[in-house]
Amino acid sequence: MKIEEVKSTTKTQRIASHSHVKGLGLDESGLAKQAASGLVGQENAREACGVIVELIKSKKMAGRAVLLAGPPGTGKTALALAIAQELGSKVPFCPMVGSEVYSTEIKKTEVLMENFRRAIGLRIKETKEVYEGEVTELTPCETENPMGGYGKTISHVIIGLKTAKGTKQLKGGQDILSMMGQLMKPKKTEITDKLRGEINKVVNKYIDQGIAELVPGVLFVDEVHMLDIECFTYLHRALESSIAPIVIFASNRGNCVIRGTEDITSPHGIPLDLLDRVMIIRTMLYTPQEMKQIIKIRAQTEGINISEEALNHLGEIGTKTTLRYSVQLLTPANLLAKINGKDSIEKEHVEEISELFYDAKSSAKILADQQDKYMK
């Protein structure tokens, strides 16, 4: 008799960059706690995001835009994901990156419009009639096979119900012919404006009848400076639409040339006329103490034990280099500690790993010192 181990079918929880973010970490009065829900510091930015969440929930924010501006590694994406967590699963949240719009198959404006419409939810209320009774008849009705040939297919079912008041016949089941028609439709790469217009008419009819209601969601555009001048011009009109979602931009650029132009420089790489329409939330650089707290939260999320001395050293490295670099050292340092037979990361493990892996500033310095040895 052969015995085999049965593999578990439960999904393994993969730890991503922002797995530790569970919300904005605000108290009942809307003030930010120093460290809560996976977020540390950035009190002003978190409180501003809390106001945005309240406006979205009260449906007074539709068609407006917010810009999260700040240096790299200051938690702009984390704040956007925290907003999504606060809103819950019932409000649509559609994240995209600025470079997604560049495709050889679909127009840039088409990609933007698809994401705009994806960020709008439609809640439909359906009224159903329920019949109760004893089933006395169940007759399937056949029709010619829509695929051709001599076979037949079931189009609908006739159900007979018997109750104390009498009997009733009901016809049920979807029309198979229309189902086959839906299955055999060719796939489209682009959705035409005519089709969108027809869908809008149907949606407006449902809203007027009180059957459905629109739920404006959130469209998060990360690295917004990657969009070009044509996309920004298109965003003007899209934001003025009656069914526009709330748009959150994020940019880590200062004054830079707007993509698609040769010499037009603007803050954050966004044209001034669009920048005038957005509410700007600024993120600040973290203090050494805040960096230590973030590294500690990341270590707990990844299930890594770290000594206080090693944590202080990682905090110092983060201050000199970047927070991302010091967080990335956690996993290799943990691996080195296990090889050495230790349960937790010590200072010497962090020092050894930081010598093996260079940060961006150190690498750039070496490149500047030895540029004559590299190919041009």
C-alpha positions in Angstrom: 0.0 0.0 0.0 1.4 3.3 -1.1 1.0 6.3 1.2 1.3 9.8 -0.2 1.3 13.1 1.5 -1.7 15.3 0.6 -0.7 18.8 -0.3 -2.7 21.6 1.3 -5.1 23.5 -1.0 -5.1 26.6 1.2 -3.6 29.7 -0.5 -0.2 30.8 0.8 -0.4 34.4 2.0 2.3 36.3 0.0 3.7 39.3 1.8 3.8 42.4 -0.5 5.3 45.8 0.0 2.2 47.2 1.7 0.7 44.1 3.4 1.1 45.8 6.8 -1.2 48.7 5.8 -4.7 48.1 7.3 -6.1 51.7 7.3 -5.3 55.3 8.0 -5.0 54.9 11.7 -7.3 57.8 12.8 -9.2 58.2 16.1 -13.0 58.9 16.4 -12.4 62.7 16.0 -10.4 62.2 12.8 -7.0 62.9 14.3 -4.0 60.7 13.3 -2.4 58.5 15.9 1.4 58.5 15.8 1.5 54.8 14.8 -1.7 52.8 14.0 -3.1 50.5 11.3 0.4 49.9 9.9 1.1 53.6 9.2 3.7 55.7 11.1 4.1 59.5 11.1 2.7 61.6 8.2 -0.1 62.9 10.6 -1.1 65.8 8.4 -1.3 63.7 5.3 -3.3 61.0 7.0 -5.8 63.5 8.5 -6.2 65.0 5.0 -6.9 61.6 3.6 -9.4 61.0 6.4 -11.3 64.1 5.2 -11.2 62.7 1.6 -12.6 59.4 2.8 -15.5 61.1 4.6 -16.3 63.2 1.5 -16.3 60.0 -0.6 -18.6 58.2 1.8 -21.0 61.2 1.8 -20.9 61.3 -2.1 -19.7 64.9 -2.1 -16.3 64.3 -3.8 -17.3 63.0 -7.2 -15.3 64.4 -10.2 -12.6 65.9 -8.0 -8.9 65.1 -8.0 -6.3 64.7 -5.2 -2.5 64.8 -5.6 -0.2 63.0 -3.2 3.2 64.8 -3.7 6.4 64.0 -1.9 9.9 62.5 -2.2 10.3 58.7 -3.0 9.7 56.4 -0.1 7.5 58.7 1.9 4.4 56.5 1.8 2.3 58.0 -1.1 1.2 54.6 -2.4 0.6 53.3 1.2 -1.7 56.3 1.8 -3.7 55.5 -1.3 -4.1 51.9 -0.3 -5.0 53.0 3.2 -7.9 55.1 1.7 -9.0 51.9 -0.2 -9.0 49.9 3.1 -11.0 52.6 4.9 -13.6 52.7 2.1 -14.1 49.0 2.2 -14.9 46.5 -0.5 -18.2 48.0 -1.6 -16.6 51.1 -3.0 -14.7 50.4 -6.3 -10.9 51.1 -6.1 -9.0 50.9 -9.4 -5.2 51.4 -9.2 -3.1 52.0 -12.3 0.4 53.3 -13.2 1.0 56.3 -15.6 3.0 54.1 -18.0 0.0 51.7 -18.5 -1.6 54.0 -21.1 1.1 53.4 -23.7 0.0 50.4 -25.8 0.4 49.5 -29.4 -3.1 48.0 -29.6 -5.3 50.6 -27.8 -5.3 54.4 -27.7 -4.0 56.2 -24.6 -7.4 57.9 -24.1 -9.1 54.5 -24.4 -7.0 53.0 -21.5 -7.8 56.1 -19.3 -11.5 55.9 -20.1 -11.7 52.2 -19.4 -10.1 52.7 -15.9 -12.4 55.7 -15.3 -15.4 53.6 -15.9 -14.0 50.6 -14.0 -13.8 52.9 -10.9 -17.6 53.6 -11.0 -19.8 51.0 -9.4 -23.5 50.4 -10.2 -25.6 49.0 -7.3 -28.8 47.4 -8.8 -31.8 46.4 -6.7 -33.8 43.5 -8.1 -37.3 42.5 -7.1 -38.1 38.8 -7.5 -41.4 37.0 -7.4 -41.4 33.9 -5.2 -44.0 31.1 -5.9 -44.6 28.4 -3.3 -46.4 25.1 -3.8 -46.1 21.4 -4.7 -44.4 20.8 -8.1 -46.8 18.6 -10.1 -45.3 19.1 -13.6 -41.8 19.6 -15.0 -41.9 19.7 -18.8 -38.7 20.6 -20.7 -39.5 22.3 -24.1 -37.2 21.5 -27.0 -36.2 23.6 -30.0 -33.8 23.2 -33.0 -30.1 23.3 -32.1 -28.8 26.8 -32.8 -25.4 25.3 -33.7 -27.0 23.4 -36.6 -27.3 19.7 -37.2 -30.2 17.3 -36.4 -30.0 17.6 -32.6 -32.3 19.5 -30.4 -31.7 21.7 -27.3 -33.8 22.7 -24.3 -35.1 26.3 -24.6 -37.2 26.6 -21.4 -38.9 24.5 -18.7 -42.6 24.6 -17.8 -43.2 24.1 -14.1 -46.7 23.2 -12.7 -47.4 24.3 -9.1 -50.3 23.1 -6.9 -51.4 25.1 -3.9 -54.5 25.2 -1.6 -55.9 28.0 -3.8 -55.4 26.2 -7.1 -52.8 25.3 -9.7 -50.4 27.6 -11.7 -48.1 27.0 -14.7 -44.8 28.9 -14.9 -42.3 29.2 -17.7 -38.6 29.3 -16.5 -35.1 29.2 -17.9 -33.1 31.6 -20.0 -33.5 31.5 -23.8 -30.7 29.3 -25.0 -30.6 31.0 -28.4 -29.7 34.3 -26.8 -27.2 32.6 -24.6 -25.4 31.1 -27.5 -25.4 34.4 -29.3 -23.6 36.0 -26.3 -21.0 33.2 -26.2 -20.3 33.5 -29.9 -19.7 37.3 -30.0 -16.3 38.3 -31.2 -13.9 39.9 -28.6 -13.3 43.6 -28.9 -10.0 45.4 -28.2 -11.7 48.8 -28.0 -15.1 49.8 -26.7 -16.7 52.3 -29.1 -18.2 55.6 -28.0 -21.5 54.5 -29.5 -21.6 51.4 -27.2 -20.7 53.5 -24.2 -23.5 55.9 -25.0 -26.0 53.1 -25.2 -24.8 51.7 -21.8 -25.1 55.2 -20.3 -28.8 55.4 -21.6 -29.6 52.1 -20.0 -27.9 53.1 -16.7 -29.7 56.5 -16.6 -33.0 54.7 -17.2 -32.4 52.4 -14.3 -31.4 55.3 -12.1 -34.6 57.3 -13.1 -36.7 54.2 -12.3 -35.1 53.9 -8.9 -33.8 50.4 -9.7 -30.1 51.3 -9.5 -27.8 53.9 -8.0 -24.3 55.0 -9.0 -21.4 54.4 -6.5 -18.5 56.7 -7.5 -15.3 54.9 -6.6 -11.6 55.8 -6.6 -9.1 55.8 -9.5 -5.5 55.9 -8.3 -3.0 56.9 -10.9 0.6 56.3 -9.6 3.6 58.0 -11.3 1.2 60.5 -12.9 4.2 62.4 -14.4 4.5 59.5 -16.9 1.3 60.7 -18.6 1.8 63.0 -21.6 0.2 66.3 -22.5 -2.6 64.6 -24.6 -3.6 62.4 -21.6 -3.7 65.5 -19.3 -5.9 67.3 -21.8 -8.2 64.3 -21.9 -8.3 64.2 -18.1 -9.8 67.7 -18.0 -12.9 66.6 -19.9 -13.1 63.3 -18.1 -13.1 64.9 -14.6 -16.0 67.2 -15.6 -18.2 64.3 -16.5 -21.3 63.7 -14.4 -20.3 60.2 -13.5 -16.6 60.8 -12.9 -14.9 58.9 -10.0 -12.6 60.5 -7.4 -9.1 60.6 -9.0 -6.0 60.3 -6.8 -2.7 61.2 -8.4 0.8 60.4 -7.0 4.1 61.9 -8.1 7.6 62.0 -6.7 8.9 64.6 -9.1 9.8 68.2 -8.5 9.9 70.7 -11.4 10.2 68.7 -14.6 9.4 68.8 -18.3 5.8 67.6 -19.1 6.0 64.5 -21.2 5.0 65.1 -24.8 6.4 68.7 -24.8 9.9 69.9 -25.4 10.4 72.9 -23.0 7.2 73.2 -20.8 8.4 72.8 -17.2 5.8 72.4 -14.5 5.7 71.2 -10.8 5.3 67.4 -10.4 5.2 67.1 -14.3 1.5 68.1 -14.3 0.3 71.1 -16.4 -0.6 74.2 -14.3 -4.2 74.3 -15.5 -4.8 70.7 -14.2 -2.7 71.3 -11.1 -5.0 74.2 -10.3 -8.0 71.8 -10.1 -6.4 69.2 -7.7 -6.2 69.3 -3.9 -2.6 68.6 -3.0 -1.6 66.5 0.0 2.2 66.6 0.8 4.1 63.8 2.4 7.3 64.6 4.4 10.5 62.7 5.0 10.5 60.3 7.9 12.6 61.0 11.1 15.1 58.3 12.3 12.7 57.2 15.1 9.8 56.8 12.6 12.1 54.8 10.3 12.8 52.4 13.2 9.1 52.0 13.9 8.4 51.2 10.2 11.2 48.6 10.0 9.9 47.0 13.3 6.4 46.8 11.8 7.8 45.2 8.6 9.8 42.7 10.6 6.6 41.7 12.5 4.6 41.4 9.3 7.3 39.1 7.7 7.6 37.1 11.0 11.3 38.1 11.6 12.9 38.5 15.0 15.3 41.4 15.3 17.4 42.7 18.2 17.1 46.3 19.4 20.8 46.9 18.4 20.2 45.6 14.9 17.0 47.7 14.6 18.9 50.9 15.6 21.6 50.1 13.1 19.0 49.6 10.3 17.4 52.9 11.3 20.8 54.6 10.9 21.3 53.0 7.5 17.8 54.2 6.5 18.7 57.8 7.5 21.9 57.8 5.5 20.4 56.0 2.4 16.7 55.3 2.0 13.9 53.6 4.0 13.3 51.1 1.1 17.0 50.0 1.2 17.0 49.3 4.9 13.6 47.4 4.7 15.1 45.3 1.8 18.0 44.3 4.0 15.6 42.5 6.5 15.0 39.3 4.6 18.7 38.6 3.6 19.9 39.5 7.1 17.3 37.0 8.5 18.6 34.3 6.2 22.2 35.0 7.3 21.1 34.8 11.0 19.5 31.4 10.4 22.7 30.1 8.6 24.7 31.2 11.7 22.2 29.3 13.9 20.6 32.4 15.5 16.9 33.0 16.0 17.0 36.8 15.6 18.9 39.3 13.5 21.9 40.8 15.3 23.9 44.0 14.4 26.8 42.0 12.8 24.3 40.3 10.4 23.1 43.7 9.2 26.6 45.0 8.8 27.7 42.0 6.8 24.6 42.2 4.5 25.0 46.0 4.0 28.6 45.3 2.8 27.3 42.7 0.3 24.5 44.8 -1.2 25.0 48.4 -2.2 22.4 51.2 -2.0 21.8 53.6 -4.9 23.9 56.5 -3.5 26.9 54.2 -2.9 26.7 52.6 -6.3 26.4 56.1 -8.0 29.5 57.3 -6.0 31.5 54.2 -7.1 30.4 54.8 -10.7 31.5 58.5 -10.5 34.9 57.5 -9.1 35.5 54.7 -11.7 33.7 56.2 -14.7 36.8 55.8 -17.0 36.7 52.0 -16.5 33.0 51.7 -17.7 31.9 51.7 -21.3 30.2 54.8 -22.6 
